[in-house]
Amino acid sequence: PDKEENFLAAIVREDGGYGLAVMELSTGDFSATQVEGANALDSLLEELERLRPSEYVLPSSLASDESFTSRLTGIRKARLSPQEDRAFSFLSAKEVLLSHLPSIPKELEALPLALRAAGALLCYLKENQLSDLEHIRAIKVYNLSAYMNLDAVTCRNLELLKTLREGETRGSLFWVLDHTCTAMGARLLKRWITRPLLDPEAIRARLEAVENLVQDHFLRSDLRTLLDGLYDVERLVGRVGFGSANARDLVALRRSLERIPPIKEVLGKAQASLLQELNQALDPLQDVANLIRSALVDNPPILVREGGLIRPGYSKELDSLRREVASGKAWLAE
């Protein structure tokens, strides 16, 4: 579903500590963390309760621990995919990460269990996916201590995402707050609701941005107008990375990119530092938009074999072949 996330998780355990890596394959969102201490298992299970992965990649030695795996499947009936223990070794994991990502964050290298889980997860994907996973270009490292710890019982009782009685979204806190214009925004809002910030500076920065948007009606209205109807760029890029994107997906990507310059223009009027940072980080990717515009017609068919995808004038060879096809009957008659 557009507003839902579907996670693949890899877990490694050593000396009571856990490394966790998580991937949302349709968007390429890749993150990792490490949990240690006396309550490491409880913290890990609470994080997994929040994420509710559909599949777990585990070293064979950990997958054979029935008491542990029963805790995982107790959260949600998920697939367990045991892998050889050596795929979770530090050297093997680091080699896989370096072969795919431009670089490994220093924060990840300082967390060996998290790095091992991340490398094993990427290795599993490379062995089982029929694409080069080009949309996975970075990994984020996060610390559970940066967020308020909300266990499953608390989330249910507070009805954060679903109501307690009917188990439906309607009536929950998310339902009340969700006035987002895009599927990407709805997914982000869910993450924010289930992971409240603890750092005072980060909280102040977010509240300052909210205040700026509340007080400046024109800024908020203009942004909502530009975001309304924006395609799900995260998942479009995921399909491009898989090699499964069709021409209509690419045209949708182009139309989304064409909205970035006016979005930057509106954000340039914002006063809040967080909104200014977002503006500076936005890349219009004009070269990509121009390439798609010059290569594809505005309303292409879904299937390549239907033809008519490429815009006339883009390829001299194709234009020549089209002329030959069009004049074929006349040529045969002559």
C-alpha positions in Angstrom: 0.0 0.0 0.0 1.1 3.6 -0.8 1.2 4.7 2.9 2.8 1.5 4.2 6.5 0.4 4.4 7.6 -3.2 3.8 10.8 -4.1 5.5 13.5 -6.8 5.1 15.7 -7.1 8.2 19.0 -8.8 8.9 20.1 -9.6 12.5 23.4 -10.8 13.9 24.1 -11.6 17.6 27.3 -11.7 19.6 28.0 -11.5 23.3 24.5 -10.4 24.1 24.6 -7.5 21.6 22.7 -7.3 18.3 23.3 -5.7 14.9 20.2 -4.8 12.9 20.0 -3.7 9.3 16.7 -2.8 7.6 15.8 -2.3 4.0 12.7 -0.9 2.3 13.5 -2.4 -1.1 10.8 -0.4 -3.0 12.4 2.9 -2.0 16.0 1.9 -1.4 15.9 3.1 2.2 18.7 1.3 3.9 19.6 1.8 7.6 21.4 0.0 10.4 21.8 0.2 14.2 23.5 -1.7 17.1 21.9 -2.6 20.4 23.9 -3.5 23.5 23.5 -3.7 27.2 21.5 -5.7 29.7 18.2 -5.0 27.9 19.5 -5.4 24.4 17.0 -8.1 23.4 14.0 -6.2 24.7 15.2 -3.0 22.9 15.7 -5.1 19.7 12.2 -6.6 19.9 10.6 -3.3 20.5 12.3 -1.8 17.4 11.2 -4.9 15.4 7.6 -4.4 16.7 7.7 -0.9 15.3 9.1 -2.0 11.9 7.2 -5.3 11.6 9.5 -6.7 8.9 8.1 -9.2 6.4 11.3 -11.2 6.2 14.4 -11.8 8.4 17.9 -12.7 7.1 19.7 -14.6 9.9 23.0 -16.5 10.3 22.2 -20.2 10.4 23.5 -20.4 14.0 21.0 -17.8 15.1 18.1 -19.2 13.0 18.5 -22.5 14.8 17.7 -20.8 18.1 14.0 -21.5 18.4 13.5 -19.4 21.4 14.8 -16.4 19.5 13.0 -17.0 16.2 9.7 -17.7 18.0 10.0 -14.1 19.4 10.5 -12.8 15.9 7.5 -14.6 14.4 5.4 -13.7 17.4 5.6 -10.1 16.2 4.4 -11.0 12.8 4.3 -14.1 10.7 7.4 -13.3 8.7 9.7 -15.4 6.5 12.9 -16.6 8.0 15.9 -16.8 5.6 18.9 -18.5 7.2 22.3 -17.7 5.5 25.8 -19.1 6.1 27.5 -17.6 9.1 30.4 -16.4 7.0 28.2 -14.0 5.2 27.8 -12.2 8.5 31.6 -11.9 9.2 33.0 -8.4 9.5 35.4 -8.8 6.5 32.9 -10.3 4.2 30.2 -7.8 5.1 32.6 -4.8 4.7 33.7 -6.2 1.3 30.1 -6.4 0.0 29.3 -2.9 1.3 32.4 -1.4 -0.4 31.7 -3.1 -3.6 28.2 -1.5 -3.8 28.2 1.8 -1.9 30.4 4.8 -2.7 31.7 4.7 0.9 30.9 3.3 4.3 30.0 5.9 6.9 32.5 6.2 9.8 29.6 5.8 12.2 28.9 2.3 10.7 32.5 1.2 10.9 32.4 2.1 14.6 29.5 -0.4 15.1 30.8 -3.8 13.9 27.6 -5.7 14.6 25.5 -3.2 12.6 28.1 -3.3 9.8 27.9 -7.1 9.7 24.1 -7.2 9.5 24.1 -4.5 6.8 26.7 -6.4 4.7 24.9 -9.7 5.0 21.6 -8.1 4.1 23.1 -6.5 0.9 24.8 -9.8 0.1 21.4 -11.7 0.4 19.8 -9.1 -1.9 22.5 -9.4 -4.5 22.2 -13.1 -4.6 18.4 -13.1 -4.8 17.4 -10.1 -6.9 17.6 -10.0 -10.7 18.8 -6.4 -10.8 21.9 -4.5 -9.9 20.1 -2.5 -7.1 21.4 0.8 -8.4 18.8 2.7 -6.4 20.5 1.7 -3.1 23.3 4.3 -2.9 23.6 5.0 0.8 23.1 3.6 4.3 21.9 5.6 7.3 23.1 4.8 10.8 20.7 5.5 13.7 20.8 5.1 17.4 17.7 3.9 19.3 18.6 6.3 22.2 17.9 9.2 19.9 14.2 8.4 20.0 11.6 7.8 22.7 11.2 4.1 23.4 7.6 3.2 22.7 6.9 -0.5 23.2 4.1 -2.4 21.4 1.7 -2.2 24.3 2.1 1.6 24.5 1.6 2.1 20.8 -1.6 0.0 20.9 -3.0 1.7 24.0 -2.2 5.2 22.6 -3.8 4.2 19.3 -1.0 5.7 17.4 -1.5 4.0 14.1 -4.6 1.8 14.7 -7.6 1.9 17.0 -7.6 -0.5 20.0 -11.1 -1.9 19.4 -11.4 -2.3 15.6 -7.7 -2.3 14.7 -8.4 0.3 11.9 -6.5 3.4 10.9 -9.6 5.6 11.1 -9.8 7.1 14.6 -6.1 6.7 15.3 -3.6 9.5 16.0 -2.1 9.0 12.5 -5.6 9.3 10.9 -6.2 12.6 12.8 -2.8 14.1 11.8 -2.5 12.8 8.3 -3.3 15.7 6.0 -0.2 14.9 3.8 -0.4 15.4 0.1 1.9 12.6 -0.9 2.4 8.9 -0.1 6.0 9.8 0.8 4.8 12.3 3.3 2.4 9.8 4.9 5.1 7.2 5.4 7.4 9.9 6.9 4.6 11.0 9.3 4.2 7.4 10.5 7.9 7.2 11.2 7.8 10.4 13.2 4.7 9.3 15.2 6.3 6.0 16.2 9.7 7.5 16.8 9.4 10.7 18.8 12.6 12.7 19.0 14.5 13.1 22.3 17.2 15.6 21.3 16.1 19.1 22.3 17.8 20.8 19.4 16.2 18.5 16.8 12.8 19.0 18.5 13.2 22.8 18.5 14.3 22.8 14.8 11.2 20.8 13.8 8.8 23.0 15.9 10.4 26.1 14.4 9.6 24.7 10.9 6.1 23.9 11.9 5.6 27.3 13.4 6.9 29.0 10.2 4.4 27.0 8.1 1.5 27.7 10.5 2.0 31.4 10.6 2.8 31.9 6.9 -0.4 30.9 5.2 0.8 31.6 1.7 4.0 29.6 2.1 2.1 26.6 3.4 -0.6 26.9 0.8 1.9 27.3 -2.1 3.8 24.2 -0.9 0.7 22.1 -0.5 -0.4 23.1 -4.0 3.0 22.0 -5.5 3.1 18.8 -3.5 -0.5 17.8 -4.2 -0.5 15.1 -6.9 3.3 14.7 -6.8 4.1 11.1 -7.8 5.8 8.7 -5.3 9.4 9.5 -6.3 10.9 7.1 -3.8 9.1 4.1 -5.3 9.6 5.4 -8.9 13.3 5.5 -8.3 13.1 2.0 -6.8 11.5 0.6 -10.0 14.2 2.3 -12.1 16.8 0.7 -9.9 15.1 -2.7 -10.4 14.9 -2.2 -14.1 11.2 -2.7 -13.9 10.1 0.9 -14.6 8.0 1.5 -17.8 7.9 4.6 -19.9 5.0 6.0 -17.9 7.0 5.7 -14.7 9.8 7.7 -16.3 7.4 10.4 -17.5 5.9 10.5 -14.0 9.5 10.9 -12.6 10.1 13.8 -15.1 6.9 15.6 -14.1 7.9 15.2 -10.5 11.3 16.6 -11.1 9.8 19.6 -13.0 8.1 20.6 -9.7 11.4 20.9 -7.8 12.4 24.4 -9.1 9.1 26.0 -8.1 9.2 24.1 -4.7 12.7 25.5 -4.2 11.5 29.0 -5.1 8.7 28.8 -2.4 11.0 27.2 0.2 13.5 30.1 -0.4 11.0 32.4 1.3 10.9 30.3 4.5 12.6 31.6 7.7 13.0 28.3 9.6 16.5 26.8 9.4 15.2 23.3 8.8 13.2 24.5 5.8 16.2 26.4 4.5 18.3 23.2 4.8 15.7 21.3 2.9 15.8 23.9 0.1 19.6 23.8 -0.1 19.6 20.0 -0.2 17.0 19.8 -3.1 18.7 19.0 -6.4 16.4 19.8 -9.4 18.2 17.2 -11.5 17.4 19.2 -14.6 19.7 17.0 -16.7 17.6 13.9 -15.9 14.3 15.8 -16.5 15.6 17.1 -19.9 16.8 13.7 -21.0 13.4 12.1 -20.3 11.6 15.0 -21.9 13.7 14.8 -25.1 13.5 10.9 -25.3 9.9 10.0 -24.4 6.5 11.1 -25.7 4.2 12.7 -23.1 1.7 9.8 -23.1 3.6 6.6 -23.8 2.0 3.2 -23.8 2.7 0.9 -20.8 4.4 -1.9 -22.8 7.6 -1.4 -24.8 6.3 -3.8 -27.6 3.4 -1.4 -28.3 5.9 1.0 -29.8 5.6 4.8 -30.0 7.5 5.5 -26.8 10.4 7.4 -28.2 9.8 11.0 -29.3 10.5 11.8 -33.0 13.8 13.5 -33.5 15.5 11.8 -30.6 17.1 9.1 -32.6 18.0 9.5 -36.3 18.2 5.7 -36.7 14.8 5.1 -35.2 13.3 8.0 -37.3 14.7 6.3 -40.5 13.3 2.9 -39.5 9.9 4.5 -38.9 9.9 6.1 -42.3 10.7 2.8 -43.9 7.9 1.1 -42.1 5.5 3.9 -42.9 6.4 3.8 -46.6 6.7 0.0 -46.8 3.4 -0.5 -48.7 4.3 2.1 -51.2 7.8 0.6 -51.7 6.3 -2.9 -52.3 3.7 -1.4 -54.7 6.5 0.2 -56.7 
